[in-house]
Each structure stands twice: as structure tokens, then as C-alpha cells.
Amino acid sequence: MMRTLPLRLHHHAWITDDQEANRAFYEDVIGLPLVATWSESDVLFGAERVYSHTFYGLADGSALAFFQFADPKDQEEFRTDIHFTAWRHIAFKVDRETQDAIRGRLAAAGYAEEDAYVIDHGYCLSLYVKDPNGLQLEFTLDHPDAEKIDAERRTTAHADLARWLDGDHGSNNRWR
């Protein structure tokens, strides 16, 4: 039986309290272009909601999207408090030039090294930073042998999970 998969991520949506601070971060610092701003009014969840919905584009046509409500009561109702953890994040694949450019713009915007840090995972090199809304972002540069590593992980994915679930928590990352 052939499984049908989604084609790509269309967008990931979040709430922002300040569309302009958000635009400055995503467009000016990170480099994602503002590709659409929708001003909407809909009856949702029992009330009329007036909101702005912005989209910041990625190369594959997907986007990050952010809502801001005109009514402060709506803004408070739909705000999501983030219990910050680096484990909850959005990761983007980038090339070396893009990662270096983002890192440079973050430094120029005043982000200290501890706020925009790099971790070498072995199979990828990742730049991490939080956006103005508290979302953790990761900009990932694949290892030169990414296709080989991916093929191996796909072959062993179920066995690796079974090993972990059976209590063997030893590392299987030989690229680190």
C-alpha cells in the first residue's frame, strides 16, 4: 500500500504581540521576506475576531505565519505562553553562506554569543536563536555526507527506536 505524504509544510503559525518587532527580526535580521499580510475579520469560536496575519517566506514556498489581534482581549485569549526549552524548536535547512549571513546579522543586531549559539551535532551544524515571541529557531547546515547519513538512519530507524525503548540508551551518533 502506497502512503500519500504531505507535499511540504505550508506554514507554521504563531501569535505575536508586535507585528513590527516581529517583521524587523524575521525580515531584517533573519532575512525571510514578508510575502503577505492579510487583514481579516471572522466569526471564530463564538465571537468576531479582527486580526492581522503575516507570512514570511522560505525558499520552498512554505512560510512562518504570525497573528496579532486588534482587540487586546482576543490577543490575551489566544496568546500561548511558551515554557522555554531548547528541545521545542523550528529547524530550517540552510547552506553555509546563509548560516554565516544570519549569524552575522544576529551579531550586528546585538545578539550575544550565548543568545545565538552554534552546536556541532556531527551530522549537522546548527545555529540557535530565540525570536521576539520566544520561539526557538534552528538554522541547520547538513554534514557533507548528509545523503549517506540519511540513508543509513532510514535503514535503521525502527531498530534504533526499538533498541532505545528496550533500555539501550547508548549513542548511535558516530559523526559527533
Secondary structure, 3 states (H helix, E strand, C coil): CCCCCCCCCCEEEEECCCHHHHHHHHHHHHCCCEEEEEEEEEEECCEEEEEEEEEEECCCCCEEEEEEECCHHHHHHHCCCCCCCCCCCEEEEECHHHHHHHHHHHHHCCCCCCCEEEEECCCEEEEEEECCCCCEEEEEEECCCHHHHHHHHHHHHHHHHHHHHCCCCCCCCCCC
